[in-house]
Amino acid sequence: MAKRSDVELIAVTKRYGQTLAVDGVNLRIPSGTYCCLLGPSGCGKTTTLRMIAGHEIASEGDILLGMDNITNLPPARRGTAMMFQNYALFPHLDCVENVAFSLRMKGVAKAARREAAMEVLRRVHMEGFAGRLPAQLSGGQQQRVALARALITDPSVLLLDEPLSALDPFLRVKMREELKALQTRLGITFIHVTHSQEEAMALADLVVVMKGGRIEQADAPRTVFNRPATAFVAQFIGGHNVLAARAGGGSAVLGNGTVVPLPDATATGDIHVAVRADRARLVSGEGAPGRIVVAGTARSVEYFGPIVQVGIDVPDLDPLAVSLAEHDFFAAPVAPGDAVAVAWAPEDIHVIAP
């Protein structure tokens, strides 16, 4: 059974000369968690992962694994293992020797290290490819070998740097399922860097959204999606309409003058209101009693199979989007340029403080 060890970052900062890459990050990842570090390019997520791995040293702050301060330890002494984005397999070694390489460096006898490598290859369902070279494997198979090579050290924490980015969309979904199943089976902590919102939401127990070297929000996926902490999180995660407003007295005024009742009567001053695109509806005329209605023009219609997303322009508001079930859209279709009205219920509004 894997040793239970929480990962904790305490005021961790990384500077490269005058450039601040990670800015005072505080984060606790409970043992056995699948954690995704999510954010746009340059937000500090990969640098944070590399500091946990020991491939970068923190400029300030501490990194703890269980009761051990690993901030300045070399990678091999941290109890972590890292799977790199390009897999970094040795092209001249077969799968068994690739997986066994770290044991070879430790002086483990050939028979013992090959036996250990075969056991780990069985865990990732690659024992039938043990004698093949990396060039003889598909991208997904190479990924499994790279995973096995990381797991053979029996780490408390497995670190993954965009492990699915090189795969085609179909294989990406399949390997996503396998990664989650493997983490559940092993019971160890996975910390996975990605810029894909879909990937993070599908895999993670804990989603950490980063921007400009700081954490914007760290929560369960459902909380991040339904209750984004900042306008950036709502916009980056997607699926939300985020509108600037001025609040006071239990309501808010949008940029076009529409008055919106707020679920939080204490909100005052400049705020944002977020409404999920799948909670908004297209309505005709005044046929939405009890709902907030704004009129605009259809800008775009995108068909995604089970859903159709309609982009809408409203004067003096940021662009809106409405996600409709395929059946609902084609029961009353619209086209770009059509006049439309968007409605949502007051209880579907989420208030975001500035």
Secondary structure as the mmCIF struct_conf table of DSSP 4:
data_model
#
loop_
_struct_conf.conf_type_id
_struct_conf.id
_struct_conf.beg_label_comp_id
_struct_conf.beg_label_asym_id
_struct_conf.beg_label_seq_id
_struct_conf.end_label_comp_id
_struct_conf.end_label_asym_id
_struct_conf.end_label_seq_id
HELX_LH_PP_P HELX_LH_PP_P1 ALA A 2 ARG A 4
STRN STRN1 VAL A 7 TYR A 16
TURN_TY1_P TURN_TY1_P1 GLY A 17 GLN A 18
STRN STRN2 THR A 19 ILE A 29
TURN_TY1_P TURN_TY1_P2 SER A 31 GLY A 32
STRN STRN3 TYR A 34 LEU A 38
BEND BEND1 PRO A 40 PRO A 40
TURN_TY1_P TURN_TY1_P3 SER A 41 GLY A 42
BEND BEND2 CYS A 43 GLY A 44
HELX_RH_AL_P HELX_RH_AL_P1 LYS A 45 ALA A 53
TURN_TY1_P TURN_TY1_P4 GLY A 54 GLY A 54
BEND BEND3 HIS A 55 GLU A 56
BEND BEND4 SER A 59 SER A 59
STRN STRN4 GLU A 60 LEU A 65
TURN_TY1_P TURN_TY1_P5 GLY A 66 MET A 67
STRN STRN5 ASP A 68 ASN A 69
TURN_TY1_P TURN_TY1_P6 THR A 71 ASN A 72
BEND BEND5 LEU A 73 LEU A 73
HELX_RH_3T_P HELX_RH_3T_P1 PRO A 75 ARG A 77
TURN_TY1_P TURN_TY1_P7 ARG A 78 GLY A 79
STRN STRN6 THR A 80 MET A 83
TURN_TY1_P TURN_TY1_P8 GLN A 85 ASN A 86
TURN_TY1_P TURN_TY1_P9 PRO A 91 HIS A 92
BEND BEND6 LEU A 93 LEU A 93
HELX_RH_AL_P HELX_RH_AL_P2 CYS A 95 MET A 105
TURN_TY1_P TURN_TY1_P10 LYS A 106 GLY A 107
HELX_RH_AL_P HELX_RH_AL_P3 LYS A 110 ARG A 123
TURN_TY1_P TURN_TY1_P11 VAL A 124 HIS A 125
HELX_RH_3T_P HELX_RH_3T_P2 GLU A 127 PHE A 129
TURN_TY1_P TURN_TY1_P12 ALA A 130 GLY A 131
HELX_RH_3T_P HELX_RH_3T_P3 PRO A 134 GLN A 136
BEND BEND7 LEU A 137 LEU A 137
HELX_RH_AL_P HELX_RH_AL_P4 GLY A 139 LEU A 151
TURN_TY1_P TURN_TY1_P13 ILE A 152 THR A 153
BEND BEND8 SER A 156 SER A 156
STRN STRN7 VAL A 157 ASP A 161
BEND BEND9 GLU A 162 GLU A 162
TURN_TY1_P TURN_TY1_P14 PRO A 163 ALA A 166
BEND BEND10 LEU A 167 LEU A 167
HELX_RH_AL_P HELX_RH_AL_P5 PRO A 169 LEU A 186
STRN STRN8 THR A 189 THR A 194
BEND BEND11 HIS A 195 HIS A 195
HELX_RH_AL_P HELX_RH_AL_P6 GLN A 197 LEU A 203
BEND BEND12 ASP A 205 ASP A 205
STRN STRN9 LEU A 206 LYS A 211
TURN_TY1_P TURN_TY1_P15 GLY A 212 GLY A 213
STRN STRN10 ARG A 214 ASP A 219
HELX_RH_AL_P HELX_RH_AL_P7 PRO A 221 ASN A 226
BEND BEND13 ARG A 227 ARG A 227
BEND BEND14 ALA A 229 THR A 230
HELX_RH_AL_P HELX_RH_AL_P8 ALA A 231 ILE A 237
BEND BEND15 GLY A 239 GLY A 239
STRN STRN11 HIS A 240 GLY A 248
TURN_TY1_P TURN_TY1_P16 GLY A 249 GLY A 250
STRN STRN12 SER A 251 LEU A 254
TURN_TY1_P TURN_TY1_P17 GLY A 255 ASN A 256
BEND BEND16 GLY A 257 GLY A 257
STRN STRN13 VAL A 259 PRO A 261
BEND BEND17 PRO A 263 PRO A 263
TURN_TY1_P TURN_TY1_P18 ALA A 265 THR A 266
STRN STRN14 GLY A 269 ARG A 276
TURN_TY1_P TURN_TY1_P19 ALA A 277 ARG A 279
STRN STRN15 ARG A 281 VAL A 283
TURN_TY1_P TURN_TY1_P20 GLY A 285 GLU A 286
TURN_TY1_P TURN_TY1_P21 PRO A 289 GLY A 290
BEND BEND18 ARG A 291 ARG A 291
STRN STRN16 ILE A 292 TYR A 303
BEND BEND19 GLY A 305 PRO A 306
STRN STRN17 ILE A 307 ASP A 313
TURN_TY1_P TURN_TY1_P22 PRO A 315 ASP A 316
BEND BEND20 LEU A 317 LEU A 317
STRN STRN18 LEU A 320 ALA A 325
HELX_RH_AL_P HELX_RH_AL_P9 GLU A 326 ALA A 331
BEND BEND21 ALA A 332 ALA A 332
TURN_TY1_P TURN_TY1_P23 PRO A 336 GLY A 337
STRN STRN19 ALA A 339 TRP A 344
HELX_RH_3T_P HELX_RH_3T_P4 PRO A 346 ASP A 348
STRN STRN20 ILE A 349 ILE A 352
#
